[in-house]
């Protein structure tokens, strides 16, 4: 893919003292204009300030400028595209840069107590897992690491919070065509769900090194990087091919001036931290300057600091990078704002590659090659065992050869068992031929299966809609059939010599019990049952036949005994309370089966059309080869390349076949989408039916108390839930009702509070240990 520049977005911190005289922001044009003439004029009258001959007007143009924007706007504007590209297979980085107190951490992490104010990182996690849920055909493996760079040392933020001892001997490595630049030895944890990912994110935030100063009550003293690794492969097909990508969420420490951040004497720890922060950010700016020079190719000082080393992929490497430059738009911070905007403008000139990183699973490749070697050995063994090898085919079968083989198979199927015709119909000569025979057998079976299902469906629809006149004479006029009542009330069709029939059962119908025993309360006589056998309702159920039409019978209305066995109880439930839902689900299943049958027919037709396209293409290729061979070898100076009428007709046939194939595939894809949608609907209805049955069965057996959902008994222990459990249950139900998407955030928030409470002393001690090292 072509190289593309780093995207830069400016975000202003909301403030009541915005320097509107000095800073002009045009959101429509994405420009920022800063005029320091007013400030210089005020400084000119100050006796302690010397002459200032620096320029007064600064103009900047960026990809996006967000002024007083919400967290949702910040993510949807540009961050969503970066995260989506990571799920699609390319690396991505989102970083926040700016002076201390400008809102970098709020932009990246957000408010951990408010769902609406969550930052880019939790929103990206939700985005990733929602997208994965929409791609069931792909197998995803998600993992993450979280670390900080504090005073040029790497600390693992996913270490156990209860352990105040931390290691810092981590090495930065680079893998070509793999993970790229990464830190070896970190705790890399699998994240199977959105909630697990949020738990790790917030747990790591608790372990970050922070302190308080004049401009920020909780200032981060380190650069943090939360990296999500994604590996994806197809669940079928070329499953040995793996696409690996990663998303770096970088929260840089803020550049600061000690005279603005510290009141009074400066302690050695804060001074040392500021020195390391400003030093790493200075080297980051040097890397950006080197990469933004025209022509490029010069030396880039990546290895000067750990920060620039781990960001080597993000700036100038294989990555889709977005930088948020946070500015504090007050007059007191104009110098820092100008410095931030200058670096952001230079960053826009840095160019990155954006290509997918593909690799192959060695184990899968070995398995595939082993299978191929085995087949080749079989081929050689058969070659040695055969004497006559003139008819062996090693290339793919042509449409004509497939048709010839199919005719032989049909002849084989039509022949009597053990006859000479059966023996002479098909002769086996190679593994490839045997595989093609199996393919043709499968195709014949599918076609016959579709034909039979269509015939059964047509017969069932026709026989069930026709009335039966049992009062007239039979078709031949030889006597009269018995009278069973008025013709308008009769059902079924007269079958000569066999009484009458009720038609053929639909493909989606089946008996309630497979062993032939009568269901409880079945009450069916004659017709479809065995001759002379009558199934009667069990008296203990007290189930009147009039209830059969009711689909709203509740447990309180149903006075009969409910069996403890869940299978029997479920059969009863589907005839009473859940009758309507069950019938709707069965109706959907029947419609879906019909669509699947149509899909099979369309698939066969598309395959036949593809074979026809290949056959015509082969003929065209032969014609073209023969035509070119007749031309002069020196070029085309004397001969003119002319297509004859036969080849032109073949080209028109191929074009029409391609149109038919395209239309068939389009119809097939639409049909599959409809089947997939109906399958989801069936699954939802089935889940709802099972949930309602469990509650109904629990009411019947007394394991659940129906008080409107406020309290209940545990079906396993029989114990009443305590107040804390009931409060948690009610809270979860409230969250689900208000906003189901916030459930994972809410549960991760509770886990974070619990971790903070349980490990508060260890977290404080860990921070003290970090800040005291080397002082």
Residue pairs with C-beta under 8 A, 6 or more apart in sequence:
1 353
1 354
1 355
3 351
3 352
3 353
3 354
4 320
4 351
4 352
4 354
5 348
5 349
5 350
5 351
5 352
6 315
6 321
6 322
6 323
6 347
6 348
6 350
6 351
6 352
7 63
7 64
7 78
7 82
7 321
7 322
7 323
7 348
8 62
8 63
8 64
8 322
8 323
8 325
8 344
8 345
8 347
8 348
9 62
9 63
9 64
9 65
9 66
9 74
9 77
9 78
9 322
9 323
9 324
9 325
10 30
10 32
10 60
10 62
10 64
10 65
10 66
10 324
10 325
10 327
10 341
10 344
11 66
11 69
11 74
11 103
11 107
11 324
11 325
11 326
11 327
12 18
12 25
12 66
12 67
12 68
12 326
12 327
12 328
12 329
13 101
13 102
13 103
13 326
13 327
13 328
13 329
14 68
15 328
15 329
15 330
17 330
17 331
18 329
18 330
19 329
19 330
19 331
19 334
21 35
21 38
21 331
22 34
22 35
22 36
22 38
22 39
22 331
22 334
23 32
23 33
23 34
23 329
23 334
23 337
24 32
24 33
24 34
24 35
25 31
25 32
25 33
25 65
25 67
26 32
26 33
26 65
27 65
27 66
27 67
29 61
30 61
30 62
30 63
30 64
30 65
31 59
31 60
31 61
31 62
31 65
32 59
32 60
32 62
32 65
32 327
32 341
33 57
33 58
33 59
33 60
34 57
34 58
34 59
34 60
34 334
34 337
34 338
34 341
35 56
35 57
35 58
36 54
36 56
36 57
36 58
36 334
36 338
37 56
37 57
39 331
39 334
40 52
40 54
40 56
43 49
43 52
44 52
58 338
58 341
60 341
60 344
60 345
61 345
62 325
62 344
62 345
62 348
63 78
63 348
64 77
64 78
66 73
66 74
66 77
69 77
71 107
71 110
71 116
71 117
71 118
71 119
71 123
72 116
74 107
74 120
74 324
75 120
75 123
75 124
78 322
79 94
79 120
79 123
79 124
79 322
80 127
82 92
82 93
82 94
82 247
82 320
82 321
82 322
83 92
83 94
83 124
83 127
83 128
83 247
84 127
84 131
85 92
85 320
85 354
86 92
86 128
86 228
86 230
86 245
86 246
86 247
86 320
87 127
87 128
87 131
87 132
87 230
87 245
88 245
89 232
89 243
89 245
89 356
89 357
90 245
90 318
90 319
90 320
90 354
90 355
90 356
91 180
91 245
91 246
91 247
91 248
91 313
91 318
91 319
91 320
91 354
91 357
92 245
92 246
92 247
92 248
92 319
92 320
92 321
92 322
93 247
93 248
93 249
93 250
93 311
93 313
93 314
93 319
93 320
93 321
93 322
94 108
94 120
94 124
94 247
94 248
94 249
94 250
94 321
94 322
94 323
94 324
95 248
95 249
95 250
95 251
95 252
95 311
95 314
95 321
95 322
95 323
95 324
96 104
96 105
96 107
96 108
96 250
96 251
96 252
96 323
96 324
96 326
97 104
97 252
97 323
97 324
97 325
97 326
97 340
97 343
97 344
98 104
98 252
98 254
98 255
98 325
98 326
98 327
98 328
98 340
99 254
99 255
99 256
99 326
99 327
99 328
99 333
99 336
99 337
99 339
99 340
100 213
100 215
100 216
100 219
100 253
100 254
100 255
100 256
100 261
101 215
101 216
101 219
101 254
101 328
102 254
102 326
102 327
102 328
102 340
103 326
103 328
104 251
104 252
104 254
104 324
104 326
105 119
105 220
105 251
106 119
107 119
107 120
107 324
107 326
108 119
108 120
108 121
108 249
108 250
108 251
109 118
109 119
109 121
109 122
109 201
109 205
109 251
110 117
110 118
110 119
110 120
110 121
110 122
111 117
111 118
111 119
112 118
112 202
112 205
112 749
112 752
113 749
115 739
115 742
115 745
115 746
118 745
120 249
121 201
121 226
121 249
122 198
122 201
122 745
124 228
124 247
124 249
125 194
125 197
125 198
125 201
125 228
126 194
126 741
126 744
126 745
128 142
128 197
128 228
128 230
128 247
129 142
129 193
129 194
129 197
132 138
132 140
132 142
136 235
137 234
137 235
137 236
138 232
138 233
138 234
138 235
139 232
139 233
139 234
139 235
139 239
140 230
140 231
140 232
141 190
141 230
141 231
141 232
142 190
142 191
142 192
142 197
142 228
142 229
142 230
143 188
143 189
143 190
143 191
143 228
143 229
144 188
144 189
144 191
144 197
144 200
144 226
144 227
144 228
144 229
145 156
145 158
145 182
145 183
145 186
145 187
145 188
145 189
145 226
145 227
145 229
146 156
146 157
146 158
146 200
146 201
146 204
146 224
146 225
146 226
146 227
147 154
147 155
147 156
147 157
147 158
147 170
147 183
147 186
147 224
147 225
148 154
148 155
148 157
148 207
148 208
148 209
148 222
148 223
148 224
148 225
149 155
149 222
149 223
149 224
149 225
149 280
149 306
149 307
149 310
150 209
150 221
150 222
150 273
150 276
150 770
151 222
151 272
151 273
151 276
151 773
151 774
152 276
152 280
152 305
152 306
153 168
153 306
153 773
154 168
154 170
154 172
154 183
154 306
155 166
155 168
155 207
155 209
155 222
155 770
156 166
156 167
156 170
156 186
156 187
157 203
157 204
157 205
157 207
157 208
157 224
158 186
158 187
158 189
158 200
158 203
158 204
159 166
159 187
159 207
161 203
161 206
161 207
161 755
161 759
161 762
161 763
161 766
162 758
162 759
162 762
163 762
164 762
164 765
164 766
164 769
165 769
166 766
166 769
166 770
169 185
170 183
170 184
170 185
170 186
171 183
171 184
171 185
172 181
172 182
172 183
172 184
172 306
172 309
172 310
173 181
173 182
173 183
173 184
174 180
174 181
174 182
174 312
175 182
177 357
177 359
178 244
178 357
178 359
179 229
179 244
179 246
180 246
180 312
180 313
180 317
180 318
180 357
181 309
181 310
181 311
181 312
181 313
181 317
182 227
182 310
183 310
188 229
189 200
191 197
191 200
191 228
193 744
194 744
195 744
195 747
195 748
197 228
198 744
198 745
198 748
199 748
199 751
199 752
201 226
201 748
202 748
202 749
202 751
202 752
202 755
203 751
203 752
203 755
204 224
204 226
205 752
206 752
206 755
206 756
206 759
206 763
207 763
207 766
208 220
208 222
208 224
209 220
209 221
209 222
209 767
209 770
209 771
210 218
210 219
210 220
210 221
210 767
211 219
211 221
211 269
211 270
211 273
211 771
212 218
212 219
213 219
213 256
213 261
213 262
213 270
214 260
214 261
214 262
214 263
215 256
215 260
215 261
216 254
216 261
219 254
219 261
220 251
220 253
220 254
221 253
221 273
221 277
221 771
222 253
223 250
223 251
223 252
223 253
223 277
223 280
223 307
224 250
224 251
225 248
225 249
225 250
225 251
225 310
226 248
226 249
227 246
227 247
227 248
227 249
228 246
228 247
228 249
229 244
229 245
229 246
230 244
230 245
230 246
230 247
231 242
231 243
231 244
232 242
232 243
233 239
233 240
233 241
233 242
233 243
233 361
234 241
239 361
239 364
240 360
240 361
240 364
240 365
240 368
241 358
241 359
241 360
241 361
242 358
242 359
242 360
242 361
243 356
243 357
243 358
244 357
244 358
244 359
245 356
245 357
248 311
248 313
248 314
248 319
250 311
250 314
252 281
252 284
252 307
253 277
253 280
253 281
254 277
255 277
255 278
255 281
255 336
255 339
255 340
256 274
256 277
256 278
257 336
258 266
258 270
258 271
258 274
260 332
261 270
261 274
262 270
268 775
269 771
269 772
269 775
272 774
272 775
273 771
279 305
280 305
280 306
280 307
280 308
281 307
283 301
283 304
283 305
283 307
283 308
284 305
284 307
284 308
284 311
284 315
285 343
285 346
286 301
286 304
287 300
287 301
287 302
287 308
287 315
287 316
288 315
288 343
288 346
288 347
288 350
289 346
290 298
290 299
290 300
290 301
291 300
291 315
291 316
291 349
291 350
291 351
292 346
292 347
292 349
292 350
296 351
300 316
301 308
302 308
302 309
302 312
303 309
308 315
313 319
314 321
314 352
315 321
315 347
315 350
315 352
316 350
316 351
316 352
317 352
317 353
318 352
318 353
318 354
318 355
318 357
319 352
319 353
319 354
320 352
320 354
321 350
321 352
323 344
323 347
325 340
325 341
325 343
325 344
325 347
326 340
327 333
327 337
327 340
327 341
328 336
328 337
329 337
375 431
378 431
379 430
379 431
379 432
382 429
382 430
382 431
383 389
383 392
386 392
386 429
389 429
391 429
392 429
392 430
392 433
393 401
393 430
393 432
393 433
394 430
394 432
397 405
397 436
398 615
398 618
399 611
399 612
399 614
399 615
400 615
402 436
402 440
402 611
405 426
405 433
405 436
405 437
405 440
406 440
406 443
406 444
408 425
408 426
409 425
409 426
409 437
409 440
409 441
409 444
410 444
411 421
411 425
412 422
412 425
412 426
413 444
415 421
415 422
415 425
416 422
426 437
428 434
428 437
443 604
446 600
446 604
447 604
449 600
450 597
450 600
450 601
450 604
453 507
453 597
454 597
456 504
456 506
456 507
457 506
457 507
457 594
459 503
459 504
460 503
460 504
460 505
460 506
462 503
463 492
463 493
463 501
463 502
463 503
463 504
464 502
464 503
466 493
467 487
467 488
467 490
467 491
468 487
468 490
468 491
468 492
468 493
468 494
468 500
469 487
469 490
469 494
470 481
470 482
470 483
470 484
470 485
470 487
470 490
470 494
470 500
471 480
471 481
471 483
471 486
471 487
472 480
472 481
473 479
473 480
473 481
474 480
474 481
474 494
474 496
475 494
475 496
476 496
481 494
484 490
491 502
492 500
492 501
492 502
492 503
493 500
493 501
493 503
494 500
495 501
502 527
502 528
506 590
507 590
507 593
508 586
508 589
508 590
508 593
512 519
512 522
512 571
513 519
513 571
518 524
518 535
519 535
519 571
520 537
520 538
520 541
520 563
520 568
520 571
520 572
521 537
521 538
521 541
521 543
521 572
521 575
522 535
522 537
523 535
523 536
523 537
523 545
524 535
525 534
525 535
526 534
529 535
537 543
540 560
540 561
541 560
541 561
541 572
542 559
542 560
543 558
543 560
543 576
547 553
547 576
548 575
550 576
550 579
551 577
551 579
551 580
551 583
552 577
552 580
553 576
553 577
554 577
554 696
555 562
555 577
555 696
555 699
555 700
558 576
558 577
562 569
562 572
562 697
562 700
562 701
563 569
563 572
564 701
566 697
569 693
569 697
569 700
570 693
570 697
573 693
573 696
573 697
574 582
574 689
577 692
577 696
578 689
578 692
578 693
578 696
581 685
581 688
581 689
581 692
582 689
584 685
585 682
585 685
585 686
585 689
588 678
588 681
588 682
588 685
589 682
591 678
592 675
592 678
592 679
592 682
595 671
595 674
595 675
595 678
596 675
598 671
599 668
599 671
599 672
599 675
602 664
602 667
602 668
602 671
603 668
605 664
606 661
606 664
606 665
606 668
609 657
609 660
609 661
609 664
610 661
612 657
613 654
613 657
613 658
613 661
616 650
616 653
616 654
616 657
617 654
619 650
620 647
620 650
620 651
620 654
623 644
623 646
623 647
623 650
624 647
627 641
627 643
627 644
627 647
628 641
631 639
631 641
632 638
632 639
643 651
695 704
698 704
698 715
699 706
703 713
703 715
703 718
704 712
704 713
704 715
705 711
705 712
705 713
709 733
710 726
710 730
711 720
711 721
711 726
712 721
713 719
713 720
713 721
714 720
714 721
721 729
732 743
732 746
735 742
735 743
735 746
736 743
756 763
